[in-house]
Amino acid sequence: MEMKYSKYSIILIVVGIFIAYMIFPPINITFGKWSMIAIPIGFAIYLTGIALGIIAFIKKEKGFIKYISLISILLGVLFVVFLSYIFGGEI
């Protein structure tokens, strides 16, 4: 049974981005005072997906999906810039 790290990588990246962005408009799903904890949890899931994408790249899996997961690193950088702009160092 062969593990497809690239497939799990894409799934974790999409779930992590959704969880990290869900308290911001236009999605705006909140859980009361615990809503801010969703940002680091979603970002940690996203980073796990990036790590699986790197593992898929190192193990030389077949397919194009591993490249898509590695391209999404730019999305993580934009998310950190977005958070630093929104909160201005006051987290």
Buried (B, 14 or more C-beta within 10 A) or exposed (E): EEEBBBBBBBBBBBBBBBBBBBBEEEEEEEEEEEEEEBBEEBBBBBBBBBBBBBBBBEEEBEEEBBEBBBEBBEEBEEBEEEBEEEEEEEE
